[in-house]
């Protein structure tokens, strides 16, 4: 099936009266992270050297990620003509780069790398679903829904290759859990914080903690229980746990309360 393009977006339906300035901040940051897909493709080609089939899939995945960034960046420029997507991209990549020519995964194995990629796609598919559900502006809602569907498909792509490497490398349950939890914890790492800092146009200096809190306060506020439940179900599956059981329900309850309380606490603190 042919993948959507920027020409498929109904740009003429843009309604500036329904733009949420707080969401614009999130979209600008997301555009920079998504456009970084080309660097991640280079990284994945190095990690999966010798697997031409997966490398080709990683290249296709990266092209779609870059397109996500372009769609979000164009929307942000339309609602804020003073913002320059290209200039922000240049500033972002000058300050944050992933390893471009690795000889091995930073996760310790190819299985670990695929688990980490699955966790990322869990998070992004739920994030864009949450933004689409919270968004009143019709063009942004359309873009977020298309991206959410892509990210869910990307999760299935990485998950498809996981059994092959798991069988060869036999990564234990605790090892899979450790990688999964570690990648979830990295959702508050430098990439998103620095993207938010750059997207805001702040002159500096960069304060990772401050930028991370500002991003989290705005992002977490849009999540609802169904978004979190679905994301955790996908994550459970990736690390070898059964979704839908009591552990999944309990984790969903805890995560929902944690995210909402943290967003509210950061809002009160003026993050």
Secondary structure, DSSP 8 states (H G I E B T S, - for coil): -----GGGS-GGG--GGG--HHHHHHHHHHHHHHHTHHHHHHHHHHHTTT-HHHHHHHHHHHHHHHHHHHHHHHHHHHH-TT--HHHHHHHHHHH----SS-SS-TTSSHHHHHHHHHHHHHHHHHHHHHHHHH---HHHHHHHHHHHHHHHHHHHHHHHHHHHHHHHH---HHHHHHHHHHHHHGGGSHHHHHHHHHHHT--S---HHHHHHHHHHHHHTT--HHHHHHHHHHHHHHHT--TTSHHHHHHHHHHHHHHHHHHHHHHHTT-
